[in-house]
Amino acid sequence: MPSMEVELTRDSVLKQVGPCFSEMDARAFLELGPEAAIFAIMTLAKRVAELTGLVGKADPSAPSGQTAPFLKPKTKGRRKKPGARPGHPGSRRETPKPDKTVPHSLERCPDCSGSVSKCNSSRSRIIEDLQEDSKPSVTEHVLSRYWCSHCRKKVEPVVEDALPDSQIGHRAICLAGMMHYLQGTTLSQILDVYNYHLHFPVTEGGLVQAWHRMGEIFRPWYDGILEDIKGHAVLNADETGWRVLGQTFWLWCLAAKDAVYYLIDPSRGSSVLKKLFRTFFNGVLVTDFWGAYNSVMCLAKQKCLPHLLRDLSRTRHYHNPGEDWPEFYRRLRRLIRDSMRLKKAKQGMALEVYERRKARIRKRLDEFIDQEWKQKHTRRLQKRLRRHREELLTFLDHDEVPPDNNGGERGIRPAVLIRKNSYGNGSERGAQTQAVMMTIMRTLKMRGHNPVQILVNACPLNEPVPNAHFRRWRSDGPFVFCFSALGPGGSRCHG
């Protein structure tokens, strides 16, 4: 109930008139006098107008991909004509060699049904299509048994075309795994392709169990990618929500130029980063302003400046602050854009001029942070700028460091698209397999390799693939893979 002695303000009215506002509270407002009642009504009417104006409008800080199509504004200006410029060299797929030739003859004109006579000329047309009766290859392996006098037991040759006790070959499992973990195809869609088109009857449980075993086999590759990715000079990091057994987990992503690493963990805190970065990271870590990244010890850090710009737009749009906020918004926005423009113009600028302008921007930033601001939102952002003062303009000192975290967001985007179709995982083991297979297949694709072929060649006899062999395939050279001493039968090599 409103107090008779409290001075009515907009904030006090909105605080008192809440979901529990009763008729008794309304009568108490009337006892304050007509002017107080009119003030309360006008305050509530203004608040209703503000909330109504937000309905049907897009969030200014939301990425374009998260905005509904009907909320996006129309494109301004003339749209660029699609396609390459006139006169460019043509590009088309190579014509395959025909497996068979089918002659075609004509007795009547297809237009008027009149009689026709054969000419001395003809033309050929190449059509490439999938066979209607494409069937899987079924092979029976007859294993002769032998008695080992040393082991005192019966032994038999090892079949390397499939995992032990599995009737599905490596290629079928790896192809389905690529469709699921790389392309985001759901299990039901994979079953439709295998059962109806490939005539390969499989079940969801059979595929999932096979993927779990592959995740255990390639776990050393997964750990090797983490060690390899921490050897890059610039590393982007990002995180997003992920559902496991109906609970909220977090998908962490470390992205480099030619590799990406995913981890699904229940925590969004610094404990995860301490597991990923057990030693000093001798590079630049590019992230957003999430506080957990402060625990990483590294050579330098760069915070995402577009995140800061979006926060400015969100605050201006939703809170409409007054006092010194307009000046704060204008100066910080201009400072960020000037620094990004300076980075783009560096190549065509003399080094002395660039260093002088860079020092000027740093001075402007220091003066801006040290200035006294009064509005609560300006003080909130000022506190953030003070905390990350040395992490805002790192990109001006290193050519390979960007001012944004687009690398991390591009790395995590494929996983987000998969999450949109699969809605997460049904078990923690499935989440671990998801992280392992997405990491390996995405990294293989980024390095220009065929994930299916490499995994088929590397599938061992249900034993983990040695970590040392992961470093044999890189984007800077041909693929050569070799592993040794896998058990009975000696060693094998694939190239």
Backbone torsions as a table, in degrees:
resi	resn	phi	psi	omega
1	MET	NA	133.2	-178.9
2	PRO	-65.4	142.3	-179.0
3	SER	-84.8	145.4	179.5
4	MET	-71.8	-20.4	-174.4
5	GLU	-97.5	-10.2	-177.4
6	VAL	-84.1	133.3	178.4
7	GLU	-74.0	129.9	-177.4
8	LEU	-78.5	128.9	173.1
9	THR	-131.5	173.0	-179.5
10	ARG	-61.6	-44.5	-179.1
11	ASP	-66.2	-39.5	-179.2
12	SER	-67.9	-37.1	178.5
13	VAL	-65.4	-46.9	-179.8
14	LEU	-64.8	-29.9	179.6
15	LYS	-73.7	-39.4	-176.7
16	GLN	-80.5	-35.6	-178.8
17	VAL	-88.0	85.0	-178.2
18	GLY	-118.7	-161.4	-178.8
19	PRO	-62.9	-25.9	-177.7
20	CYS	-94.0	13.0	-178.7
21	PHE	-67.4	124.8	-174.2
22	SER	-114.2	177.5	178.4
23	GLU	-65.5	-34.7	178.0
24	MET	-62.9	-39.2	177.6
25	ASP	-66.1	-37.4	179.3
26	ALA	-64.9	-40.8	178.4
27	ARG	-66.5	-32.3	177.2
28	ALA	-65.4	-36.2	175.3
29	PHE	-62.7	-39.0	-179.8
30	LEU	-65.6	-32.2	179.1
31	GLU	-67.8	-19.1	177.9
32	LEU	-73.6	-13.1	179.3
33	GLY	113.9	161.1	-177.2
34	PRO	-63.2	-35.0	-178.4
35	GLU	-65.4	-40.3	178.3
36	ALA	-65.8	-40.5	178.8
37	ALA	-65.0	-42.1	178.3
38	ILE	-63.1	-41.3	179.1
39	PHE	-61.4	-42.7	-179.7
40	ALA	-65.1	-42.0	-179.5
41	ILE	-64.9	-45.3	180.0
42	MET	-63.7	-36.9	178.3
43	THR	-64.5	-44.7	179.3
44	LEU	-67.2	-37.3	178.4
45	ALA	-63.7	-39.9	178.5
46	LYS	-65.6	-39.7	179.1
47	ARG	-66.5	-39.1	176.7
48	VAL	-62.3	-40.5	178.7
49	ALA	-64.5	-38.7	178.4
50	GLU	-64.4	-44.5	-179.3
51	LEU	-68.7	-37.0	178.7
52	THR	-66.1	-35.2	179.5
53	GLY	-68.5	-22.1	179.2
54	LEU	-81.2	-19.7	-178.5
55	VAL	-70.5	131.1	179.1
56	GLY	83.4	7.9	177.8
57	LYS	-112.4	146.3	-179.2
58	ALA	-79.3	146.4	175.9
59	ASP	-67.0	125.2	-176.9
60	PRO	-65.6	-23.5	-178.7
61	SER	-93.8	-3.3	-179.1
62	ALA	-78.3	139.3	175.6
63	PRO	-61.8	159.1	-176.8
64	SER	-62.0	-34.9	-178.3
65	GLY	-69.6	-19.5	-179.8
66	GLN	-96.5	1.5	179.9
67	THR	-97.2	134.1	179.7
68	ALA	-60.5	142.8	-178.0
69	PRO	-58.3	-35.6	-177.3
70	PHE	-75.6	-9.1	177.6
71	LEU	-97.3	-9.8	-178.2
72	LYS	-77.5	139.9	178.1
73	PRO	-73.4	159.8	178.5
74	LYS	-69.8	149.0	-179.6
75	THR	-68.6	132.7	179.8
76	LYS	-88.6	145.8	177.1
77	GLY	82.5	177.5	-179.0
78	ARG	-78.3	133.7	-180.0
79	ARG	-74.5	138.4	179.8
80	LYS	-66.0	136.7	-179.9
81	LYS	-64.1	127.6	-178.2
82	PRO	-70.5	158.2	179.0
83	GLY	94.3	170.8	179.7
84	ALA	-76.4	169.1	-178.6
85	ARG	-72.7	153.4	179.0
86	PRO	-60.4	139.7	179.4
87	GLY	92.2	0.9	-179.5
88	HIS	-73.1	153.3	178.3
89	PRO	-65.0	140.7	-178.8
90	GLY	-68.7	156.2	179.7
91	SER	-142.8	123.4	177.7
92	ARG	-153.8	161.5	-178.2
93	ARG	-67.7	150.4	-179.8
94	GLU	-67.6	143.5	179.5
95	THR	-76.5	121.4	-179.0
96	PRO	-76.5	160.8	176.4
97	LYS	-78.7	132.8	-177.1
98	PRO	-72.0	142.1	174.8
99	ASP	-85.4	-25.5	178.3
100	LYS	-151.8	162.7	-179.2
101	THR	-120.8	130.4	179.9
102	VAL	-117.5	112.8	178.0
103	PRO	-78.3	149.1	178.7
104	HIS	-127.4	133.5	178.0
105	SER	-125.1	165.9	-175.3
106	LEU	-139.6	131.5	177.9
107	GLU	-105.5	-29.9	-180.0
108	ARG	-129.6	153.2	176.9
109	CYS	-68.0	129.5	-178.8
110	PRO	-69.5	-13.2	-178.7
111	ASP	-94.8	-44.9	-175.9
112	CYS	-119.4	-2.1	-179.5
113	SER	65.2	20.0	176.6
114	GLY	-81.9	169.6	179.7
115	SER	-71.3	151.6	-178.9
116	VAL	-131.3	156.9	175.3
117	SER	-123.9	144.3	-174.1
118	LYS	-74.1	136.9	176.9
119	CYS	-92.8	173.7	-179.8
120	ASN	-88.1	-0.7	-177.5
121	SER	-114.0	158.2	177.2
122	SER	-154.1	167.4	176.5
123	ARG	-138.6	157.4	180.0
124	SER	-113.8	149.1	180.0
125	ARG	-134.3	124.6	-178.1
126	ILE	-96.2	126.4	177.7
127	ILE	-125.4	127.1	178.3
128	GLU	-114.2	128.1	-175.1
129	ASP	-147.1	169.1	175.6
130	LEU	-85.6	145.9	179.6
131	GLN	-75.8	140.7	-179.7
132	GLU	-69.6	-34.8	-176.2
133	ASP	-102.0	36.0	179.1
134	SER	-66.4	119.4	-176.9
135	LYS	-122.8	150.4	178.4
136	PRO	-70.8	157.8	177.5
137	SER	-88.5	123.8	-179.7
138	VAL	-109.8	120.6	-177.2
139	THR	-120.5	133.0	175.7
140	GLU	-98.9	121.7	178.4
141	HIS	-100.9	117.9	178.1
142	VAL	-96.9	114.0	-174.8
143	LEU	-104.5	114.1	175.8
144	SER	-79.2	137.8	-178.8
145	ARG	-97.9	148.7	-177.7
146	TYR	-134.6	156.5	177.8
147	TRP	-101.0	123.4	178.2
148	CYS	-97.5	114.2	-179.1
149	SER	-71.1	-23.4	179.4
150	HIS	-77.7	-45.8	-179.4
151	CYS	-85.0	-15.3	-179.6
152	ARG	59.8	46.8	177.3
153	LYS	-158.7	166.0	177.1
154	LYS	-80.3	138.6	178.9
155	VAL	-128.5	163.5	-179.5
156	GLU	-147.9	160.3	178.9
157	PRO	-62.7	156.4	-178.6
158	VAL	-95.0	129.6	175.4
159	VAL	-90.7	121.2	-174.2
160	GLU	-100.7	3.4	-176.8
161	ASP	-86.0	-8.2	-179.4
162	ALA	-155.5	164.0	175.3
163	LEU	-68.0	153.4	178.9
164	PRO	-55.5	137.6	178.3
165	ASP	62.9	23.2	179.4
166	SER	-117.1	138.0	177.6
167	GLN	-94.6	-3.5	-179.5
168	ILE	-103.9	129.7	-177.7
169	GLY	-73.9	169.1	-177.7
170	HIS	-60.9	-41.7	-174.3
171	ARG	-66.2	-39.8	179.5
172	ALA	-65.2	-40.0	179.9
173	ILE	-69.3	-43.5	-177.8
174	CYS	-68.5	-37.0	178.0
175	LEU	-65.2	-44.3	177.3
176	ALA	-64.4	-36.8	177.4
177	GLY	-64.7	-38.3	177.5
178	MET	-66.0	-40.6	178.7
179	MET	-63.5	-34.3	-175.6
180	HIS	-85.4	-49.5	-171.7
181	TYR	-91.7	-17.9	-179.9
182	LEU	-106.0	-41.0	-176.2
183	GLN	-100.5	-10.0	176.3
184	GLY	79.2	18.9	178.3
185	THR	-73.2	136.9	-178.9
186	THR	-74.9	163.5	-179.9
187	LEU	-61.9	-41.7	179.8
188	SER	-63.6	-37.0	177.7
189	GLN	-69.2	-37.0	176.8
190	ILE	-64.4	-41.3	178.0
191	LEU	-62.8	-37.2	177.5
192	ASP	-62.4	-43.9	-179.8
193	VAL	-65.1	-45.7	-177.5
194	TYR	-69.9	-42.9	-174.2
195	ASN	-77.8	-40.1	-173.0
196	TYR	-92.3	-39.1	-175.9
197	HIS	-96.9	-50.0	-177.2
198	LEU	-83.2	-7.7	-179.0
199	HIS	54.1	42.5	-177.9
200	PHE	-120.4	95.1	-176.7
201	PRO	-69.5	119.5	176.9
202	VAL	-135.2	164.6	177.8
203	THR	-121.5	160.7	178.7
204	GLU	-62.0	-44.8	-179.5
205	GLY	-62.6	-38.3	178.7
206	GLY	-64.4	-41.9	179.0
207	LEU	-68.5	-43.2	-177.1
208	VAL	-63.8	-43.9	178.8
209	GLN	-63.2	-39.3	177.8
210	ALA	-65.4	-39.0	178.8
211	TRP	-67.3	-36.8	176.6
212	HIS	-60.6	-42.4	-179.9
213	ARG	-68.2	-36.9	175.9
214	MET	-66.2	-36.9	177.1
215	GLY	-62.0	-37.2	176.8
216	GLU	-70.8	-36.8	-178.8
217	ILE	-66.4	-42.3	-175.2
218	PHE	-96.6	15.6	177.0
219	ARG	-59.5	-39.5	175.8
220	PRO	-60.2	-34.7	175.6
221	TRP	-64.2	-41.3	179.2
222	TYR	-59.2	-46.4	177.7
223	ASP	-67.4	-34.3	178.5
224	GLY	-66.9	-35.1	177.4
225	ILE	-64.5	-37.7	177.8
226	LEU	-62.7	-45.3	178.7
227	GLU	-66.4	-37.3	179.8
228	ASP	-68.5	-38.7	-175.4
229	ILE	-71.7	-27.0	177.9
230	LYS	-77.7	-3.6	174.3
231	GLY	-88.6	-1.2	178.7
232	HIS	-79.7	154.6	-179.5
233	ALA	-74.5	-31.4	-179.5
234	VAL	-127.7	132.1	-177.4
235	LEU	-135.0	129.3	176.6
236	ASN	-100.0	144.5	-179.7
237	ALA	-135.6	143.2	178.0
238	ASP	-156.0	165.8	179.5
239	GLU	-147.8	154.8	179.2
240	THR	-152.9	165.0	-178.5
241	GLY	-71.7	151.7	179.2
242	TRP	-150.0	136.8	-176.8
243	ARG	-99.3	130.0	176.3
244	VAL	-132.9	117.7	-178.8
245	LEU	56.1	34.9	179.8
246	GLY	78.2	0.7	178.9
247	GLN	-103.9	153.4	-179.5
248	THR	-82.3	114.7	170.6
249	PHE	-109.1	-178.0	-178.7
250	TRP	-132.1	132.3	176.5
251	LEU	-96.2	114.5	178.4
252	TRP	-97.3	143.7	-177.3
253	CYS	-134.6	127.2	170.3
254	LEU	-113.0	120.4	-173.6
255	ALA	-122.2	134.0	173.9
256	ALA	-123.9	-171.2	-175.4
257	LYS	-66.2	-39.6	-174.8
258	ASP	-128.2	22.3	-179.9
259	ALA	-159.0	156.4	177.1
260	VAL	-145.7	144.9	-177.8
261	TYR	-130.5	129.8	179.9
262	TYR	-115.6	146.0	175.7
263	LEU	-143.8	129.6	177.7
264	ILE	-107.8	120.2	-173.3
265	ASP	-141.5	149.2	178.3
266	PRO	-66.5	-20.2	-172.9
267	SER	-102.2	148.2	171.7
268	ARG	-110.9	11.4	-174.8
269	GLY	-93.3	-172.5	-176.3
270	SER	-70.3	-16.1	179.6
271	SER	-61.4	-33.6	178.5
272	VAL	-67.8	-44.1	-179.5
273	LEU	-67.5	-30.3	176.4
274	LYS	-68.9	-29.1	174.5
275	LYS	-73.6	-36.5	-179.4
276	LEU	-75.5	-38.3	-178.3
277	PHE	-115.3	80.0	179.7
278	ARG	-77.2	-21.4	178.2
279	THR	-123.9	175.0	-179.3
280	PHE	-64.9	129.3	177.7
281	PHE	-89.3	112.8	-175.8
282	ASN	-87.1	62.2	-179.6
283	GLY	-164.8	-171.0	-179.1
284	VAL	-103.9	125.7	178.9
285	LEU	-102.5	121.1	-179.1
286	VAL	-104.2	120.6	-176.8
287	THR	-145.2	178.6	169.5
288	ASP	-87.6	-161.7	-173.8
289	PHE	-94.7	16.8	179.1
290	TRP	-63.6	131.9	-170.4
291	GLY	-64.2	-23.8	-177.6
292	ALA	-63.1	-27.5	-178.2
293	TYR	-71.5	-12.6	178.2
294	ASN	-67.6	-18.7	-177.8
295	SER	-80.3	-10.8	-178.0
296	VAL	-79.9	126.2	175.6
297	MET	-91.8	116.5	-176.5
298	CYS	-146.9	174.8	-178.0
299	LEU	-65.1	-43.6	179.3
300	ALA	-160.7	164.5	178.7
301	LYS	-133.2	152.9	174.7
302	GLN	-133.7	123.9	178.1
303	LYS	-89.8	150.2	-176.6
304	CYS	-74.7	112.8	-179.1
305	LEU	-72.3	-35.5	174.6
306	PRO	-59.6	-30.6	174.3
307	HIS	-61.6	-39.5	178.8
308	LEU	-67.5	-39.6	177.8
309	LEU	-64.8	-39.3	178.7
310	ARG	-67.3	-34.8	177.0
311	ASP	-65.7	-38.6	175.6
312	LEU	-61.5	-44.5	-179.6
313	SER	-66.0	-39.6	179.5
314	ARG	-63.9	-44.5	-179.8
315	THR	-63.7	-41.7	-179.8
316	ARG	-66.9	-35.7	-175.0
317	HIS	-76.7	-42.9	-172.1
318	TYR	-93.1	-35.1	-174.0
319	HIS	-100.4	-23.1	179.1
320	ASN	46.7	57.1	-175.9
321	PRO	-68.5	157.2	178.7
322	GLY	-114.2	-146.8	-179.7
323	GLU	54.5	-122.4	-175.2
324	ASP	-92.8	10.7	-179.6
325	TRP	-62.8	-44.5	-179.3
326	PRO	-55.3	-42.7	178.5
327	GLU	-66.8	-41.4	178.1
328	PHE	-60.8	-46.4	-179.2
329	TYR	-62.1	-46.6	-176.1
330	ARG	-66.1	-44.6	-175.7
331	ARG	-71.2	-42.4	-179.5
332	LEU	-68.5	-40.8	178.2
333	ARG	-62.3	-42.1	179.3
334	ARG	-69.3	-37.0	178.8
335	LEU	-63.1	-43.7	179.9
336	ILE	-65.3	-44.4	-178.9
337	ARG	-67.8	-35.3	176.8
338	ASP	-64.7	-39.3	179.1
339	SER	-66.7	-38.6	179.1
340	MET	-70.6	-35.9	176.0
341	ARG	-67.1	-36.3	178.4
342	LEU	-64.4	-39.2	179.0
343	LYS	-64.0	-40.3	179.9
344	LYS	-68.0	-31.3	-177.0
345	ALA	-91.1	8.4	-173.8
346	LYS	-66.0	-40.5	-174.2
347	GLN	-63.6	-34.5	-179.9
348	GLY	-95.7	24.5	-175.2
349	MET	-128.6	144.6	176.5
350	ALA	-66.0	148.1	-175.7
351	LEU	-61.7	-39.8	-179.4
352	GLU	-64.5	-39.7	179.6
353	VAL	-66.8	-40.9	-179.7
354	TYR	-64.2	-44.6	180.0
355	GLU	-63.7	-37.4	-180.0
356	ARG	-67.3	-42.9	179.5
357	ARG	-70.0	-34.1	177.3
358	LYS	-65.2	-42.5	177.6
359	ALA	-64.0	-34.6	179.2
360	ARG	-66.9	-40.7	179.5
361	ILE	-67.0	-39.7	177.4
362	ARG	-63.1	-38.4	178.3
363	LYS	-65.6	-41.8	177.4
364	ARG	-61.0	-40.4	179.4
365	LEU	-64.7	-44.3	179.6
366	ASP	-62.7	-44.2	178.8
367	GLU	-63.7	-38.0	-179.8
368	PHE	-66.6	-42.5	-178.4
369	ILE	-69.3	-39.0	-176.5
370	ASP	-78.2	-11.5	179.2
371	GLN	-68.7	149.8	-180.0
372	GLU	-86.3	122.8	178.8
373	TRP	-116.5	148.0	-171.5
374	LYS	-108.9	-38.5	-176.0
375	GLN	-65.1	144.7	-172.5
376	LYS	-64.4	-35.0	179.3
377	HIS	-74.5	-33.1	175.6
378	THR	-67.8	-37.4	178.2
379	ARG	-70.8	-31.8	177.0
380	ARG	-64.8	-46.6	179.6
381	LEU	-72.7	-31.9	176.6
382	GLN	-63.0	-39.5	177.1
383	LYS	-62.2	-39.7	177.2
384	ARG	-65.7	-42.1	179.8
385	LEU	-64.7	-38.5	178.0
386	ARG	-63.8	-41.2	-177.8
387	ARG	-65.4	-35.6	-175.9
388	HIS	-113.0	32.6	-176.4
389	ARG	-55.7	-42.7	-176.3
390	GLU	-85.6	3.2	-175.7
391	GLU	-117.6	12.2	-177.3
392	LEU	-97.2	-31.6	-174.9
393	LEU	-119.7	25.9	177.7
394	THR	-62.2	-32.3	-177.0
395	PHE	-64.7	-19.0	177.6
396	LEU	-76.4	-18.7	-179.4
397	ASP	-94.0	-16.3	-176.6
398	HIS	-131.8	126.4	-177.5
399	ASP	-64.2	-34.5	-174.0
400	GLU	-85.0	-4.3	-178.2
401	VAL	-94.1	125.0	179.4
402	PRO	-87.6	161.9	176.5
403	PRO	-84.3	0.7	-177.5
404	ASP	-130.0	172.0	178.0
405	ASN	-107.0	36.8	180.0
406	ASN	-63.0	-31.9	178.7
407	GLY	-62.3	-42.6	177.6
408	GLY	-68.2	-38.2	-179.9
409	GLU	-71.2	-35.7	174.9
410	ARG	-68.7	-33.6	178.1
411	GLY	-69.3	-34.6	-177.3
412	ILE	-88.4	-14.7	-177.4
413	ARG	-60.3	-45.3	178.4
414	PRO	-57.8	-37.8	178.0
415	ALA	-67.6	-35.2	178.3
416	VAL	-65.9	-38.8	176.9
417	LEU	-65.4	-37.9	176.1
418	ILE	-64.6	-42.2	179.0
419	ARG	-60.7	-34.2	-179.8
420	LYS	-64.0	-30.8	-179.2
421	ASN	-91.0	-39.2	-171.7
422	SER	-97.4	-17.6	-179.3
423	TYR	61.3	27.9	175.1
424	GLY	99.2	-152.5	-176.2
425	ASN	-125.2	156.4	-179.8
426	GLY	-95.4	-1.5	178.9
427	SER	-157.9	160.6	177.8
428	GLU	-68.3	-33.4	175.6
429	ARG	-63.7	-40.0	176.1
430	GLY	-63.7	-35.3	177.7
431	ALA	-66.5	-39.6	177.3
432	GLN	-64.3	-44.8	177.5
433	THR	-62.5	-39.1	178.3
434	GLN	-59.0	-47.5	-178.8
435	ALA	-64.9	-41.9	-178.3
436	VAL	-65.0	-50.2	-174.6
437	MET	-70.8	-38.4	177.0
438	MET	-63.3	-40.7	-179.1
439	THR	-63.0	-49.0	-175.5
440	ILE	-67.7	-47.4	-176.0
441	MET	-69.6	-39.4	179.0
442	ARG	-66.4	-39.7	179.0
443	THR	-66.3	-42.0	177.3
444	LEU	-59.6	-42.9	179.9
445	LYS	-66.9	-39.8	179.5
446	MET	-63.7	-28.5	179.8
447	ARG	-92.5	9.5	172.5
448	GLY	81.4	21.9	-179.6
449	HIS	-105.4	163.2	174.8
450	ASN	-88.5	107.5	-175.4
451	PRO	-59.3	-39.0	-177.5
452	VAL	-64.9	-47.4	-176.6
453	GLN	-65.1	-40.3	-178.6
454	ILE	-68.5	-42.2	179.4
455	LEU	-68.1	-35.1	176.8
456	VAL	-64.3	-44.1	-180.0
457	ASN	-68.1	-27.3	-173.7
458	ALA	-96.6	-8.3	-177.7
459	CYS	-61.8	114.9	-179.5
460	PRO	-88.2	-165.9	-178.2
461	LEU	-87.4	61.6	178.9
462	ASN	60.8	30.3	177.4
463	GLU	-122.9	148.3	179.5
464	PRO	-60.2	136.7	178.0
465	VAL	-72.7	130.9	-178.5
466	PRO	-58.0	142.4	-177.4
467	ASN	-65.6	-31.6	-175.2
468	ALA	-62.3	-27.8	-176.5
469	HIS	-76.7	-16.9	177.7
470	PHE	-60.2	-36.6	-176.2
471	ARG	-74.6	-3.8	-179.3
472	ARG	-77.8	-24.3	179.2
473	TRP	-109.6	120.8	179.6
474	ARG	-137.6	167.3	-179.0
475	SER	-77.5	-9.4	-175.4
476	ASP	-98.7	17.4	179.7
477	GLY	-169.9	172.4	179.8
478	PRO	-67.7	156.2	-178.4
479	PHE	-82.8	124.5	174.5
480	VAL	-133.9	121.1	-177.3
481	PHE	-126.5	135.6	-178.8
482	CYS	-149.3	133.6	171.0
483	PHE	-138.2	150.8	-169.3
484	SER	-129.4	165.2	172.8
485	ALA	52.3	59.3	-179.6
486	LEU	-94.4	7.0	179.8
487	GLY	123.3	-153.3	-179.9
488	PRO	-59.8	136.1	-178.4
489	GLY	104.3	0.5	175.2
490	GLY	78.0	-137.1	-174.9
491	SER	-119.2	164.9	176.8
492	ARG	-142.4	155.8	-179.1
493	CYS	-134.0	146.7	174.8
494	HIS	-129.9	137.9	177.6
495	GLY	-131.7	NA	NA
